[in-house]
């Protein structure tokens, strides 16, 4: 019974933390962030392509720029507190299991 109460309290705490993060803008709108990154990437591509950089430097820069969406996916995945496909949750800083 005691373990059930503790588990319930932890779930309530997680719910309140998420609600507080949303109300204090601690949660980022992913669609808007992606849109902003896309606009920035378009501007950077145009600038680099019109520059006097050697072709290899341009290709290297564009390859690095292309990895930004993957980085965004990784950050979003690591920040999620929802269970993953295997039923586990990512470890949260300062949280005991």
Buried (B, 14 or more C-beta within 10 A) or exposed (E): EEEEEEEEEEEEEBEEBBEEEEEEEEEEEEEEEBEEBEEEBEEBBEEBEEEEBEEEEBEEBBEEBEEBEEEBEEEEEEEEEEEEEEEEEEEEEEEEE
